[in-house]
Amino acid sequence: MHGSTSIETVMNYLPEKIRENIKAIPYEKLENVMEIRLRAGGPVYLVYADKICYLSQSGELSEMMTENTFNVSGVQIREVIDRLCHYSMHSCVKQLREGFFVVENGVRVGVSGTYSTNETPILTDFASVNFRISRCIKGCADDVFSKTYGKNVIICGGVSSGKTTVLRELCRLTGSFRKVTLIDERNEISCLAGGVPQNDIGCLTDVISGSARSAGIMAAIRTLSPDVIFCDEIASQNDAEAILDGIGCGVKFVVTAHGVNYSDLCRRKEINYLLEKGKFDAAVFLTGSSSPGEVREIRRLKNVD
């Protein structure tokens, strides 16, 4: 099969019949797939920027469900989960609690279902699986880099707008000649394997993975003396406080946050807190899921040189 590395990664976790049917799809129809979704008692469907296509039992795609649409069994969903857990569910309690896995090449996998009722609830009855395809788009951040290098920057967008893609590319560009630390909490940006990043994030970039974001930021400041820290999805007051501490130590930050416009950003308590402190120089707003990684606007947040 010809296909992107991320698509091939997804194939490794699919039941044989589904895998063979997807392999039958021409490469050009897989090139721009954003998600591959499986639903127990429902279809296998591929999500594109502008449409949804259903997989047939003969390996064809259709924008309409038909009597030939491939239906997924609960047993097949469980097979996917077993593969994600490498047949050891007790070793994946954290992932099953969060309903979220990151596998090779930065592919993110969301899982839905019913949570157990014990002291540490985890997913035990699985309903659907969503593979989000990861792609490196070299060149997508060139304009942002030239206009914001050396500044504190927030990359903003909605779901599937390409925030992580742009962040990774800015990290690669900056980490080619400056001391950079990437706080990669879920290992979805660098994809460390044996300590070696599988994605190009710049030859001078150190990675802290598996740590809470705020703790990773403070560890980087104490021990790695970075010029710039990159981190994804600012989501708590602890994150915001750690970033302010870092800026106070002279470190620059490039971060991402959910928000389709400035008003949306200001409604996020932790982001509004950072904006009110006046420490960020620019906000980069992405177009959206129709054009992942495309920049709509670079907004100046304060007067900078």
N, C-alpha and C positions, 0 to 999 in steps of 0.2 A: 504493500500500500504506500502511495505517495501521500504525504501529509505533514502538517506541522508537528513539531515535537510534542506540543501540548495535546493535540488530538491523539497521537500515538500513546501518550500517557493515559488518557482516558480509556483507551481500548483495553489496557491491562486490567482494568477494574470491572469490566462489563461481562455479563454471562455470555457464553459462546455464541448463542443464536443471535443475540443483539449485536455483538461484536462483528459477526460475519455480515450481517445486513448493513451495518454502517460502512464496513470496508467496501461494500459493493457500490457505494455512492461515489460518483466521479469527484476527483480531487477539487475541481473548480467550485463544486457545490459545498465543499467543506471548508474552503479557504477562509471565509468570513463568518463562520459560526461563532456565536458568542457564548452560548450555553447548550448543553445536552441534558435533557431532563427525562427522568423515568418516574412513573407514577403507578403504584400497585393498583391493579384493576383498571388501569387507564393506559394511555399511549406512551410511546417514546416520541419525544418531539425536540426539534432543533430550533433554537431561537437565534434569529438574525436581527440586525438593527431595525429592519423595516417589515419583518414578517415572521410567522411561525410555520414550520413545516413538520408534518407528521411522517414517521417512518412506517413503511408498509412491510408486510410479511415477506415481500420479495426484494427488499432493499431499495425501494424507490421512495421519493419524497413527494408529498402532496400538501397543498395549502388547506385542504379540507380533509376531515376525518371520513373514512369510508369503511365498508365492511372488511376491507383488506388491511386496515390499519393494525399495526403490531400492538397487541395488548400485553402489558407486563404483569407477571404474577407476583404474589407476595413472596414466593420462594426465590424468584430472581432478584427482588429487592434485597432480601436477606443475603443472597450470595454476594451482592455488591458490598454490603456492610462488612461481611466476613473478610472480603479482600481488602477493604480499607483498613480493617483492624489487623490484617495479617493473621487472621484466624485466632486472635487472642484479644477478646473484647475486654478482659480485665485490665489489659495494658493500655486501653484507650478510654479510660473513664473520663478524663478531661474533655476529650473530643465529643464523647457521647453526651456529656452534660451540656456542652455548648451547641451541639448539633452542627459541628463544623470541623472539617478536616482540611489540611493542606498537604498535597502529595507532590510528586516530582514535577519539576518545571513550573512551580508556582500555581498549579491548578487548584482552585478552591472548590471544596465540595460541601454543599449544604444538605442537611438531612432533616426531614420532618417525621413526626409520628407522635406516639403517646409516651409521656414520661412515667417512670416508676414512682411509687409513693413512699419509698424508703427514705432514710435520713439524708442520703445524697442522691437526689433524683437524677436519673439518666434515661436517655431514650432506649426503650426496649421493644416497642412495637412500631415497626418502620413503615412509613406510608409513601415517601417519595425521596428522590435523590436528585440534586442539581449540580452538575459539573460546570463550573465557570472557567472558560478557556482563557489562559494567560498568554499574552503576546508582548514581546519586546518590539517597540516601534522606534528604531533609531532614526533620529532627526526630528521627531515630533516635538522636542523641547528646545530646539536650537534658538528660536526667536525669544522664548521665555528666558533662556540662559543669558542671551546677549543683553536683555533689558533688565534683568533682576540679579545678575551675579553680584555677590557680596552683600546682598540685602536679606532681611528676614521676610520670608514669603509664605503665604497660605495658598495652597492649590485647592480649589473648590469645585464641586460638581455634584450631580445627583448619582443615583445608583447606576453602575456600568458606564459612567462617563469617561473612564480612563484615568482617574486620579492616580492610582498606583502606577500605571504605565508611565505617566509624565514624571512622577516622583523618581522612579527608577532611572529614567533617562537623565534627569538633572543630577542625580547621584553619580551616574557614570561619568558625565562630563566634568563635574566638580572633582570627583575622586580620581581623576586622571592626573591632577597636578596639585591638589591640596589635601591636607589631613582631614579625612571625613570619617564620622561614625554613623552607621545606619542602625537605628533601633528597629529591629525586624521581629516584632513580638511573636508573630505566627509563622515566621520563616517563609512568607509568601512573596517577598521582594527579591531576596538574594538566593533563596533555595539552597542553603548550606547543606552539603553532604560530606561528612568526614572533615568538616572545618573548611571546605573549599566551596566558594559560591559557584552555583551552576549558571547563574545569570551574570552578565557583565555589569558590574556596579562600580567600576573604576579600580585601578590597581593599588591605590592608596587608601581604600575604604576598609575600615574595621567594621565588623558586624557583631551586634549583641542580639541574640535570638533567644526566645523562650522566656524572657523576663518581662514583668509588667513594664509598661512604657515609661512610667515616671521613675521607677527604680533603675531602668536601663539608662535613662538620661543622666541621672546622678552618678551612676557608676562610670559612664563615659567621661563626664567632666572630671571626676576624681583621678582616673587612671590612664586615660588615653589622649588627653590634651588635644581634642579635635578643634579644627578651625570652624567646621560646619557640622551640625547634626541634622540628619534626615530622619523623619518618623511619620508613620501613616496613621490616619484616623484619630485625631485628638478627640477624646471622648469623656474626660473627667476633669474635675477641679484639680486633682493631684497632677495630672498631665500638665495643665496650665501653669501651676505653681513651679513645677520642675523646669519648664521652658523659661519662665521668667528668671529663675535662679541661674540658668545657663546663660541667658542673654546678659545678666548682670556680671557674669564672669568673662564676658567678651566673646562668647560663642555665637555664631550665626545659626539660624534655624530655617529649614524648609520642611513644612508639614502639610498634611492634607486634612480636609474637613468636609463633611456633608453640608451642602448649601448651594442652591442653584443661582442665588443672587445675594446682594449685600444684605438686604432685609432678612433673608433666610438665615444668613450667618449670624446676624445680631440676635436672633431668637434662640441661638444655642448658648446656654449660660456660660460654659467654659470658654467659648470663642469670643463672646461679647466681653468677657472679663479681660482677655488678652487685647482686644481691640481698644478697650477703654484705657488700658495702660499705655497705649501708643507706641508699642515696641515693634510692631510689624510694619514693613514698608510698602508691601504690595500684596494684592489678592489676585490670583489667576483664576478666572472663571472658564470652565470648559463648556463646550457646546451641548453635550448630553449623549445619551445612549445611541442616538442616530449616527454620531460621528465620534467614536471613542478616541480620546487623546487630542482632539481638535480644540484649540484655544479660541474662545469667543471674545474675551476681554482681559486685559491686564489693567487692574485698577490701582492707582496710587493711593495709599492710605495715609501718607503724610509727606511733607516736603522733604525730599532727599536729594543728595547731590547726584 
